Amino acid sequence: MNRTTTDKGRDRRRLAGKPAPGKSMRRTGAADAGAERRDIVAVRIEQVREVLGEVLQWSLPADAVLSRWLRQNPKLGSRDRSEVADAVFDVLRHLRRYRHYAQSGSGPAARRLAVLGLASTLGAERLMQSLGDAEQGWLSHVLAIRPDTLPRGVRYSLPDWLDEKLGGMADAEALMEALNQNAPLDIRVNPLKTSRDEVLGQLQEDAYAACAAQATPYSPWGIRLQGRPPLNRWKLFEKGEIEVQDEGSQLLAALVAPKRGEMIIDYCAGAGGKTLLIGALMRSTGRLYAFDVSAPRLARAKPRLARSGLSNVVPVVISTGNDTRVGRLRGKAHRVLVDAPCSGIGTLRRNPDLKWRQHPESVGELLKTQAQILRQAARCVKPGGRLVYATCSLLPEENEQQVMRFLEENPAFRLRNAGEILADRCQGLAMEDDFLRLRPDAHGTDGFFAAVLERTQESTQVVDFEEKTTN
């Protein structure tokens, strides 16, 4: 029997998995698209579950685990990567509440956490078609629970010890809620190369419209962006005219208030964000030491330093004890910045895993380290010089209590008013007392603390930590 052209075309379409033309094609195309979306969501649930399985072991910081997983999955597109990362960090922000919800479900707990994270970031409707009847019913049930009916620590997903600490602060629930929000992206201009007005003018062009660039309210160098623009591909970034830095961190440079030709030490320089701003404000004159005990951290500052155009920065890897290179600078530095290692509780918007990785015992160890670093750094300050102590913590024991204990032991230093020092550069930033305290709910920055300590001209004695503990 002879076959018609239409018959042959129908067979080719069948073999190719294609529908016949007409209304049936539109119906089948919609069905195929729906099936594809279900498949993508099912894969995404499994991907998030896999990453969470590694992150929740708490062996490494969450961003390090996620970066490693993404390197192991290089075929993922930018949207895939973004969806996985958003869901993972959403789970970390709300982990205690999600675990509370997951108790009522069945099957692997990590899968239920992944479902809750994706329901929050992608929307529950997008997930429902990829779930079985039991999972659909469970998800609908837990999403109908009013968070305000839950205990505060569960509602804001805080461990009990941190719920107690933050609960004693003013406007505690506003602070807790703000710490669970996504942080905007803050950048700053390099004042050695450009001005904020010039950069803002360029960011008003159509190509940058999605970033909704705005000047930060307090820092004269800061710009706040929305979303996750590809900064490392911007000419502004490649030319060293902008750097990523939270507005609160930028204000620390204003407290240091560096001058041209001075000798300044950034005692815990890390990857160099504050070092670069201080160096630019010095107009690349004088000498700026970038100290850190971690060689890999200082190594990460090298490409930033190369872009910055600075020539006055001297990176130095120091030891945790009495380093001879630090000893040679005793009493010589005009200004010393100590951005001390801390619990990082003020950065929970960016690092939500910290609230699960830290605990009272680890904070206790940090207090010892902070006190030791503060005493060591103080020896480098010359009479009339300035010591700025800062943390990205909200906990009083790491902040005010640490400073007051130092002042009791070291009458050679007196406390200066941080608000008065900032007044010339930073408009509208009022503080209740001598300290700088920043909160995400009140200032839109990470949580920061800073104190400015001035060494008096009359006294040249600073308590030596090692001598004090051995006598």
N, C-alpha and C positions, 0 to 999 in steps of 0.2 A: 504494500500500500504506500502510495506516494505521500510524503509529509509536506505540509505547507510551510511557507516561510514563517508564518505566525507560530506554528507548532515548534519549529526549530528555535525560534527566539525564546519561546516559553521554556524549552528545555535548557537553553544556555543560562537563562536567569535562575532556574531552579538549581543548576549545578553551581552557579556562582553565589547562591544564597540570596538572590535578589528577588523582590516581589514583582508581581505583574504590575503594569502601569495602571493609572486610574486611581479610584478611591481606595482600592485595596492597598496600593503602594503607600498612600498617605497614612492609612491605619497601621500598616506593618512598620513603616518608618518610625512612627510615634512609639510603637511598641518596642522596636529595637533601641531607640534612644532611651526609653525608660529602663530597659534592661541594662543598657550600658551605664546609666547613672547608678543603678543598684549595684552593679559590679564594682564601680569606682568607690562607692561608699563602703562596700564590704571590704575592699582592699585597704581603704583608709583606716577603718576600725582596727584591722589586724596590724597595720603599720604603727599606729599610736599605741596599741597594746604592747607591741614588741619593744618600742622605745621605753615605755613606762616600766616594763619588766626589768630593764637595766637601770633606769634612773632611781627607782625605789629601793635599790640595794644600797644607795647612799655612799658608794665607794668613791665617786667623783662628783664634782659639781654638775648640775643638770645641763648647762650649756656645753660642757666638755663632752658629756655622753651623747648629746644630740648632734654635735659637730662630728663626732666619730661615726655615728650611725649614718649621717648624710654622706660622709666620704665613702662609706661602704655601699651606698646606693646612688652612684653618680648619674644614673639615667633619669632620676626624678627631675621634673621641671620645677621652675620657680614657684608656681602655684601649689604643686604637691608639697614642696618643702615648707611653704608658708602654712598650709593647712595642718600638717603634722606638728610643726613647732607651736602654732597657736593652741592646738588642742592639748599638747603635753603641758605647756605652761599654765593653761587654764586649770588643768587637773591639779597641778602643784599649788596654785593659789587657793583652790577650794577643796583640798585633799580631805580634810577632816569631815566636812559636810558631805562630800561625795562618798566617802567610806561609810558614813552613817546611812546614806541612801542605799548603798550597795548591799547592806545587810539583809534587805528584804528580797533580793533577787536570787537567782540560781546560776550555776555555771562558774567559770573562772572570774575571780574578782577583778583582775586586771582588765578583762574585756568590758565589764560594767563601768569601770572608771573611764575607759576609752570612749565608750558610748556617751557618757555624761559630758566629757570634755568636748566631743564633736557636736553634741546637741547644743551646747552653749555657744560654740564658735561658728558652726555652720547652720544651726537651726534644727529643731526637732523634726520638722516636716521632711527635711531632706534625708533624715536617717530612717524614718519609719518604714519605708518600703523595703529596706534592706534587713529588717529585723523580723524574727518570727513572731507569732501571735503572743507568746508568753513575754518576750522582751518588749514588745509594743505596749502591752498592758502594764508591765512594770515601769517603763519609762514614763508613760502618761501619769501613772500614780505618783511617782516621786516628784515629777515636775509640778504637780498640783499642790505640793506641800508648801505652806507659807514659811519662808525662812524666819520670820519674826516669832514663830512659835517654838523655835529651837533655842537651846542654851547659847549664851553669847559666844563661848569658845567654839562651838560647833558652827554657829551661824557665820562667823567670820574666819573659820578654819585656822584657829591658833592653838598651839599646844598650851596646856594648862598654865605652865610657868610664864609664858609670854602674855597670855590673856590676863594674868594677874598683874604683870608689870605694866602693860599698856593701860589696863583698866583703871589704874590709879592716876592717870594723866588727865588734864583738862580736855573736854570734848573727846572722850576716849573712843566712842563708837564712830564718830566722824573720821578719826585717825585710822581706826581699824578698817573701815570701808575703803578709805583712800589707798591704803597699802595693798588692797586687792584689785586695784584698777591697773589697766595698762598705762605705762608711762609714755609720754610723748617723746619725740627725739629732739634733743637739744644739741645744737652745734654752736661754735663760737668762731669769730673771725680771728685771724692772725694780725694783730695791730702793727706788726713790723712790716706787713705787706699791703694791707688794705684797711678799709673802715667798714663798720656795720652798715652804714647807709649805702655804700657802694654795692655791697653784697646783696642787701635787700632789694636794691634796684634791679639787679640781674635776676633775682628769684621771683620778680613780678612778671617775668616773661611767660608766655603761654606754656612753654615746655616744662615749667616748674609749677604750674597752677595747682596741681593735685596736692602739692606739699603745704599749701596755705601758710606760707612763711610769715611769721610775725616776730617782732622784737620781743625779747624776754623782758619782764617788767622790772627786774632789779639789776641784772648784770648789763653793763654798757657794751659788752662784746657778744652777747648771746642772741641766738635766733632759734625759735621753736618751730619745728616742722611736724606735720601729720603724716601718718603712714610710714612706710619703709622704703624711701627712695634709694636708688643705687648710688650712694654717695661716692664710693670708690671709683666710679666711672665719670664723675663730674670733673670738668676742667678746674673748677674752683678747688677741689680736693687735691687733684694731681699737682697743682701749682703751690700747694701749701697755704692757701688763703683761708681755708676753713679746717676745723678739727671737730670731732665729736666730743662733747663734754657737757655734763649736766650743769644747769645754771648754778646750783648750790656749790658745786666744785669750783666754778669760775670765781665765786665770791671769795674763796680762800686766797686767791692771788691778790685781790683787793685788800685783804687784811694784812698780807705781807707788805704791801705797799712798797715794792722795790724801787730803788733809785739807780741811776746810771753810775757805773764805776764801782758799785759795792761788791763785797763778797757775800754770797748767799748760799745756803745749803737747803736743798729739798731732801730731808733726811730719810723719807720712805717714798722714793720717787715712783716706784712701780713702772708702769709703761709710759710715764712721762707727760701726761696731760697737763698737770699743773706746772711742771717744770718748763714746758714750752711757753705757756702764757707768761710766767714770771720772766723768762729770758727775753721775750718780746717787749715786755714793759721796761726792761733794762736797756732796750734798744741794742741788744747784743754786745753790751759793754761789760766791763768788770769780769767777775768769774762766778759761775753758777755750778755748784757741785750737785750732781744727782746721785744720791746714795741709795743703795738697796742691798739686802742680803741675798737677793735672788738674781743670779746672772741671766736666766731666761727672761725674767720680767724686763730687765734693763735692755736686753737684746731686742725685745719687741719695740722699744722706743727708737731704735736706730733709723728705720725708714721714716718715722714721723719727724725726727730731728733733721734728716736730710731734706725733707720737704720744707721745713720751717724757715730755712735760711739763717739759722742761728749759728754763731761761731764761738759763743762763750760758755757752752755747756760741757762739763767734764763728768761723764758717767763713771762711778766707782762702786765696785762690788765690795761690800764691807762684811765683816764677821759679826756675829751676834754678841760677842763679848767686848773686851777692850781692844778695839782695832787701832793699830798704830797710826794708820792714815787719818783716822778721826782724831787721835790724840795730838797730831801735829797742828790741827786747826783749833786747838783749845784757846778760847778767849779771843778769836780772830774774826768771827762772822758777824756781819752787821744784822743779818736776819736769818732765822732758821725756821723752816716749816716742818712740823711733824704731823703728817696725815697718818695717824697711827693704825696699825692692824686692829680690827675691831670685829664685833659680831655682825656688822652689816645690816642690822635690823632696819635702818632707814632706807635701804635699797630694795625692800621686798617687792616693789612694783616690777623691778627688773630681774631680781633674783629670788623668786618665791620659795625655792628649795631651801634657802638659808634658815627659815623658821623651823624646818624639820631637821636640819643638819646641826644647828646650834642647840645647846642645852645649858643649864646653869653651871655645870662643871667646866664646859669649854669656855664659857664667859669668864669664869674664875681664873682660868689659865691666861686668858687674854689680858685681864687686869694686871697680872704680874708683868707680862711683856710690855704693856703700855707704860707702866711706871718705870721700868728699866730703860726703855727707849727715851722717855721724857727726860730722865736724869742725865743720860749720856748726851743727848742733844743739847741740853742746857749748858753743858761745859764748853760748848763751842761758841756761845754767845758772848760777844765783847761787852764791856760796860757801856750802857746806853743803847745796847742792841735789843732786838725784838725776837721773841720766841712765840710762834703760833702753833697751838695744839688743836688738832681737829680730828673728828671721827665722822663716819657715816652711820652712826648709831643714835638711837633715841633713848638709851638706857642711862639713867643718872650716874650709876656706878662707873660707867666708862667715860663719863663727861664731867659734870660739875664736881662730883665727888673726887675724881682723879685729880682735877686741877687744884681743888682746895687742899688736898693732902700734900701735893707738891709744894704749894705756897707755904704751908705750915713748916715743911722741912727746909725750905729755901727762902729765907728772908731777903736774899739778894734780888728777888723778883717781886714785882707788883703787878696787879691786874689792871689792864687798861679797858676802857669802854669800847667794845667792838662796834656798836652802832655809830659812835662819833667818828671812828676811823673810816667807816664805810660811807658816811654821809656825803663826802665830796664826790664820790663816783656813783653811788647807788641811791637812787631817789626812792622815797616812799617805804623804806624798810626800817620799821620801828621795832626795837627790842625792849623787853620789860626791865632788863638789868644789864650787866656788863657783858653777858655772853651772847654769841650768835646762835640762835636755834631756828632751824628751818624744818617745816613739816609739809608733806604732800597735800594735806587737806587745807592748810592755811596759805601756802606759798606756791604750790604747784611744782615744787622741786622734790628731789629725794630728801630724806631726813638727814640733816647735817647739824653738827655742833662744832663750835670753835671758840677758843679763848685766846686773847692776846696778852702775853706776859712780857713785861719790859724789865731788863736788868738795870738796876740803878747804877749811876755813875760812882756812888760812894763805896759800894761793896764789890769786892772781887772774889768772894768766897761762894762756892756752890757745893752743896753736900755731894760728896762722892759716894755713889751707891755701894761700891765694893768696900770702901773704907768703913762705911756706916754699918755694914752687915758683918764685918769681921772684928770690929772693936767691941 
